[in-house]
Amino acid sequence: MTTQAAPRRVNGEAPKVATTGDAKWSDLLGAYADLGRERDWFAEGAIEGTPVGLFIGPEKSGKSWVLHDLAVATVLGTKWLGRFEVRRAGIVVALDAEYGPAEFTRRIARLARAHGRDPREVLPHIRHLHSTGMWLDAESQSFLRVLRAVGSARPELVLVDPLRNHLNGSENDGEAVLEALRCADAFRRFGDCPVMIAHHLNKSGGFSGHRALRGRADLVFEGTDEEQPWYGAIGRTLRRADPIANRFTVNIRHDNDDDDTIAKTVLSCRFEGEASGRSNLSKSALRVLDVLRADAAPLTVRAIRSETKQSNLLAKRALEELRDAGLADEREGKWSVSIPEFNRELLADAKEVRQ
């Protein structure tokens, strides 16, 4: 006999059921009466309920920073990406098969400072496991031990980073992918919390792996194949009016980057349609932006210095400022302008700012 699956949440609660012999029929009128209730946000405007979610982007584009920022915001009950307030603060379980405890701690410490807190207030509330060699496979003893630990810890969030390092098989192996997602669902049910999984694009810039990933995940954030990707979200509970339903990009800024005892890493989210604003850019950055726009081919820092008559340090700072604002991209040591439609007015204004 097939085991009865746990009922999915409706607005954060399991639907009421009426028992008829061995069958359990849903109480649809009871569910209908609950429709007007406040939505069960985990991160308001972005993550509802307890989904199994995928965060997908190119290699080395900041996916892990985004999920680590979610971990810190969950511990503290602050805003993820500076936008989405986490409503259910508490313990985080992090399955990390990429970085290890030293690098993971370094990142969490930087993010904690960016959220205005001492890292020592955050780190005790994260259950980190360097999970290299642990497969998301129900027959794996290591998985079963972690599953029991998740049930005991009662976390508010489980992170898996990255998916491919937790697969007992290839990303294109449908059974391995389905098994991994069944295990992620077990984490979600045992912890009664969202499970967010980092995944990557393939070499051609498309979704990597078996199509079951998209079909079985409840929430998917997928980025474009750019150094600073634009992300789109699809999900079972997502609505058109939700902020996260709009395309967005994530800016990552490192302050005091050469000193890990004081360094901060600040993540911020900008939606398509939001201009950075001329007042937020220095005159140096605007002059560099004007040069990048005028040249069809990408430029080296040396060429930009020559065109703008700026020092090497000033030019580099201007380029970093433009990159953080989502207005310039670097590839193979050369810079080019990134021109979302909503910044065309800003670009036009740059011509007026000259010395």
C-alpha positions as CSV (number, residue, x, y, z in Angstrom):
1,M,0.0,0.0,0.0
2,T,1.3,3.5,-0.9
3,T,2.2,5.6,2.1
4,Q,0.0,8.7,2.5
5,A,2.0,11.9,1.7
6,A,2.1,14.6,4.3
7,P,-0.5,17.3,3.4
8,R,0.9,20.4,1.8
9,R,0.4,23.7,3.5
10,V,-2.3,26.1,2.5
11,N,-1.5,29.6,3.6
12,G,1.0,28.1,6.1
13,E,-1.3,25.5,7.6
14,A,-2.1,21.9,6.6
15,P,-5.6,21.7,5.2
16,K,-8.3,20.3,7.4
17,V,-9.3,16.8,6.5
18,A,-12.5,14.7,7.1
19,T,-11.9,10.9,7.7
20,T,-14.1,8.5,5.7
21,G,-12.9,5.0,6.5
22,D,-9.3,4.6,5.3
23,A,-9.6,7.6,3.0
24,K,-9.0,11.2,4.0
25,W,-11.0,13.6,2.0
26,S,-10.0,17.3,2.0
27,D,-12.4,19.7,3.7
28,L,-12.5,22.2,0.9
29,L,-15.0,24.5,2.6
30,G,-12.7,24.7,5.5
31,A,-9.8,25.5,3.2
32,Y,-12.0,28.1,1.4
33,A,-12.7,29.8,4.7
34,D,-9.0,30.3,5.2
35,L,-8.3,31.9,1.9
36,G,-8.6,35.5,3.2
37,R,-6.0,34.9,5.9
38,E,-2.6,36.6,5.8
39,R,-0.1,34.7,3.6
40,D,2.5,32.5,5.4
41,W,5.6,34.4,4.5
42,F,9.0,33.1,5.3
43,A,10.7,36.1,3.6
44,E,8.1,38.7,2.9
45,G,7.5,39.3,-0.7
46,A,9.9,36.5,-1.8
47,I,9.5,33.1,-0.2
48,E,6.1,31.8,1.0
49,G,5.5,28.8,3.2
50,T,8.0,26.0,3.2
51,P,9.1,25.4,-0.4
52,V,11.9,23.3,-1.8
53,G,13.6,26.1,-3.8
54,L,16.5,26.3,-6.4
55,F,18.7,29.3,-6.8
56,I,20.4,28.9,-10.2
57,G,23.1,31.1,-11.8
58,P,26.4,31.0,-13.6
59,E,29.6,29.8,-12.0
60,K,31.3,32.3,-9.7
61,S,28.3,34.7,-9.9
62,G,27.6,35.0,-6.2
63,K,24.9,32.3,-5.7
64,S,26.4,31.1,-2.5
65,W,26.7,34.7,-1.2
66,V,23.0,35.1,-1.8
67,L,22.1,31.9,0.2
68,H,24.6,32.8,2.9
69,D,22.9,36.2,3.2
70,L,19.6,34.4,3.6
71,A,21.1,32.3,6.4
72,V,22.3,35.4,8.3
73,A,18.9,37.2,7.8
74,T,17.2,34.0,9.1
75,V,19.2,33.9,12.3
76,L,18.7,37.6,12.9
77,G,15.2,38.1,11.6
78,T,16.5,40.9,9.3
79,K,16.1,41.6,5.6
80,W,17.4,39.2,2.9
81,L,19.2,41.1,0.1
82,G,18.2,44.3,2.0
83,R,14.6,43.9,0.8
84,F,12.7,40.9,2.1
85,E,12.1,40.7,5.8
86,V,12.5,37.2,7.2
87,R,9.4,36.5,9.4
88,R,10.5,33.2,10.9
89,A,13.9,33.7,12.6
90,G,15.9,30.9,14.1
91,I,18.4,28.1,13.5
92,V,19.8,27.4,10.1
93,V,21.2,24.0,8.9
94,A,23.8,24.5,6.1
95,L,25.0,21.5,4.1
96,D,28.1,22.8,2.4
97,A,30.0,20.6,0.0
98,E,31.9,23.5,-1.6
99,Y,33.7,25.8,0.9
100,G,34.4,24.1,4.2
101,P,34.2,25.6,7.7
102,A,36.9,28.2,7.4
103,E,35.6,29.9,4.2
104,F,32.0,29.5,5.3
105,T,32.8,31.2,8.6
106,R,34.7,34.0,6.8
107,R,31.6,34.7,4.6
108,I,29.1,34.6,7.4
109,A,31.2,36.9,9.6
110,R,31.3,39.5,6.7
111,L,27.6,39.3,6.2
112,A,26.8,39.5,9.9
113,R,28.7,42.7,10.1
114,A,26.8,44.0,7.1
115,H,23.6,43.3,9.0
116,G,24.9,45.3,11.9
117,R,25.7,42.5,14.2
118,D,28.8,40.8,15.8
119,P,29.5,37.5,14.0
120,R,29.6,35.7,17.4
121,E,25.9,36.4,17.7
122,V,25.2,34.6,14.5
123,L,27.6,31.6,14.2
124,P,26.2,29.6,17.2
125,H,22.8,29.5,15.5
126,I,24.1,27.9,12.3
127,R,24.5,24.1,12.1
128,H,27.2,23.8,9.5
129,L,28.2,20.4,8.0
130,H,31.0,20.1,5.5
131,S,29.0,17.6,3.5
132,T,31.5,16.5,0.8
133,G,30.7,12.9,0.0
134,M,27.1,13.0,1.5
135,W,24.6,12.0,-1.2
136,L,21.0,13.1,-1.1
137,D,19.9,9.4,-1.3
138,A,17.5,7.8,1.1
139,E,19.7,4.7,1.3
140,S,22.7,6.7,2.4
141,Q,23.4,6.4,6.1
142,S,25.0,9.8,6.3
143,F,21.8,11.3,4.8
144,L,19.6,9.5,7.4
145,R,21.8,10.8,10.2
146,V,21.5,14.3,8.9
147,L,17.8,13.9,8.5
148,R,17.4,12.9,12.1
149,A,19.6,15.9,13.1
150,V,17.4,18.2,11.1
151,G,14.3,16.8,12.9
152,S,16.0,17.4,16.3
153,A,17.4,20.9,15.5
154,R,14.0,22.2,14.2
155,P,15.6,24.8,12.0
156,E,13.8,27.6,10.2
157,L,15.9,27.1,7.0
158,V,18.0,24.3,5.4
159,L,20.6,25.2,2.8
160,V,22.2,22.8,0.3
161,D,25.2,24.1,-1.6
162,P,25.6,23.0,-4.4
163,L,23.2,20.4,-5.7
164,R,25.7,18.7,-8.0
165,N,28.0,17.8,-5.1
166,H,25.2,16.1,-3.3
167,L,23.9,13.9,-6.2
168,N,24.5,10.2,-6.2
169,G,24.8,10.3,-10.0
170,S,24.9,12.8,-12.9
171,E,22.7,16.0,-13.1
172,N,21.3,14.4,-16.3
173,D,20.3,11.2,-14.5
174,G,16.6,11.6,-13.8
175,E,16.5,9.1,-11.0
176,A,19.4,10.7,-9.2
177,V,17.8,14.1,-9.5
178,L,14.4,12.9,-8.3
179,E,15.9,11.1,-5.4
180,A,17.8,14.2,-4.4
181,L,14.6,16.2,-4.5
182,R,12.7,13.6,-2.5
183,C,15.5,13.9,0.2
184,A,15.2,17.7,0.1
185,D,11.4,17.3,0.6
186,A,12.2,15.1,3.6
187,F,14.3,17.9,5.1
188,R,11.4,20.2,4.5
189,R,8.9,17.9,6.2
190,F,11.2,17.0,9.2
191,G,12.2,20.6,9.7
192,D,8.9,22.1,8.7
193,C,10.9,24.8,6.9
194,P,12.1,26.0,3.5
195,V,15.0,24.2,1.8
196,M,17.0,26.3,-0.6
197,I,19.5,24.7,-3.0
198,A,22.3,26.3,-5.0
199,H,22.5,25.1,-8.7
200,H,24.3,26.3,-11.8
201,L,23.8,27.0,-15.5
202,N,25.5,24.7,-18.1
203,K,28.3,25.8,-20.4
204,S,25.8,27.1,-23.0
205,G,24.1,29.3,-20.5
206,G,21.0,27.2,-20.0
207,F,19.5,25.3,-17.2
208,S,21.8,22.4,-16.2
209,G,20.6,18.9,-15.6
210,H,17.4,16.9,-15.9
211,R,14.1,18.6,-16.5
212,A,12.7,17.1,-13.3
213,L,14.6,19.8,-11.3
214,R,12.3,22.5,-12.7
215,G,9.2,20.3,-12.4
216,R,9.6,19.1,-8.8
217,A,11.0,22.3,-7.2
218,D,8.3,24.5,-5.6
219,L,10.3,27.8,-6.2
220,V,13.0,28.5,-8.8
221,F,15.2,31.6,-9.1
222,E,17.1,31.4,-12.5
223,G,19.7,33.8,-13.6
224,T,21.0,34.9,-17.0
225,D,24.4,33.9,-18.2
226,E,26.2,37.1,-17.2
227,E,28.8,38.1,-14.7
228,Q,26.1,40.0,-12.8
229,P,23.0,37.9,-13.7
230,W,19.4,39.1,-13.9
231,Y,17.1,36.7,-12.0
232,G,13.6,35.6,-12.7
233,A,11.4,33.6,-10.2
234,I,8.7,31.0,-10.9
235,G,6.8,29.2,-8.1
236,R,3.7,27.4,-7.2
237,T,2.6,30.1,-4.7
238,L,4.1,33.0,-6.6
239,R,1.7,35.8,-7.6
240,R,2.1,38.5,-10.2
241,A,2.0,41.3,-7.6
242,D,4.7,39.8,-5.5
243,P,7.9,41.9,-5.6
244,I,10.1,38.8,-6.4
245,A,8.0,38.2,-9.5
246,N,9.9,41.1,-11.1
247,R,13.3,40.5,-12.6
248,F,16.1,41.5,-10.3
249,T,19.8,41.6,-10.0
250,V,22.0,41.3,-6.9
251,N,24.9,43.7,-6.2
252,I,27.7,42.4,-4.0
253,R,30.0,45.0,-2.3
254,H,33.0,44.1,-0.3
255,D,34.2,46.7,2.3
256,N,37.7,46.5,3.9
257,D,38.2,43.5,1.7
258,D,41.8,42.9,2.8
259,D,41.1,42.5,6.5
260,D,38.7,39.7,7.5
261,T,38.5,40.9,11.1
262,I,36.5,44.0,10.1
263,A,35.4,43.3,6.5
264,K,31.8,43.6,5.5
265,T,30.1,42.1,2.4
266,V,26.9,43.9,1.6
267,L,24.2,42.4,-0.7
268,S,21.5,44.4,-2.2
269,C,18.7,43.7,-4.7
270,R,17.6,46.0,-7.5
271,F,14.5,45.3,-9.6
272,E,14.2,45.9,-13.3
273,G,12.6,49.3,-13.7
274,E,14.5,50.9,-10.8
275,A,17.1,53.4,-11.9
276,S,20.2,53.8,-9.8
277,G,19.8,57.6,-9.8
278,R,22.4,60.1,-10.9
279,S,22.8,61.4,-7.4
280,N,24.2,57.9,-6.4
281,L,27.1,58.0,-8.9
282,S,30.3,60.0,-8.6
283,K,31.4,62.4,-11.4
284,S,34.3,60.1,-12.0
285,A,31.9,57.1,-12.5
286,L,29.7,59.1,-14.9
287,R,32.7,60.1,-17.0
288,V,33.8,56.5,-17.3
289,L,30.2,55.5,-18.1
290,D,30.2,58.0,-20.9
291,V,33.4,56.6,-22.4
292,L,32.1,53.0,-22.2
293,R,28.9,53.9,-23.9
294,A,30.7,55.7,-26.7
295,D,33.0,52.7,-27.6
296,A,31.4,49.7,-29.2
297,A,34.3,47.4,-28.1
298,P,35.1,46.6,-24.5
299,L,37.9,48.7,-23.0
300,T,40.9,47.9,-20.7
301,V,41.4,50.0,-17.6
302,R,44.4,51.5,-19.3
303,A,42.3,52.7,-22.2
304,I,39.7,54.1,-19.9
305,R,42.4,56.0,-17.9
306,S,43.6,57.5,-21.2
307,E,40.2,58.6,-22.3
308,T,39.1,60.0,-19.0
309,K,42.6,61.3,-17.8
310,Q,42.1,59.7,-14.4
311,S,44.6,57.9,-12.2
312,N,44.6,54.1,-12.1
313,L,43.1,54.0,-8.7
314,L,40.3,56.5,-9.5
315,A,39.4,54.7,-12.7
316,K,39.3,51.3,-10.9
317,R,37.0,52.8,-8.2
318,A,34.7,54.3,-10.8
319,L,34.5,51.0,-12.6
320,E,33.7,49.1,-9.4
321,E,31.0,51.7,-8.6
322,L,29.4,51.2,-12.0
323,R,29.6,47.4,-11.6
324,D,27.9,47.6,-8.2
325,A,25.2,49.8,-9.7
326,G,24.6,47.2,-12.5
327,L,25.8,49.6,-15.2
328,A,29.1,48.0,-16.3
329,D,30.5,44.4,-16.7
330,E,34.0,43.0,-16.8
331,R,35.0,40.1,-18.9
332,E,38.6,38.9,-19.5
333,G,40.0,42.1,-18.1
334,K,37.9,44.4,-20.4
335,W,35.0,46.6,-19.4
336,S,31.8,47.3,-21.3
337,V,28.6,49.1,-20.5
338,S,25.5,47.3,-19.4
339,I,22.4,49.2,-20.5
340,P,19.1,48.1,-19.1
341,E,16.3,50.1,-20.6
342,F,15.5,51.9,-17.3
343,N,19.0,53.5,-17.2
344,R,19.0,55.2,-20.6
345,E,18.1,58.5,-19.1
346,L,21.0,58.2,-16.6
347,L,23.4,57.4,-19.5
348,A,22.2,60.5,-21.4
349,D,22.8,62.6,-18.3
350,A,26.4,61.4,-18.1
351,K,27.4,63.4,-21.2
352,E,26.7,66.6,-19.3
353,V,29.2,65.8,-16.5
354,R,32.7,66.8,-17.7
355,Q,35.6,68.7,-16.3
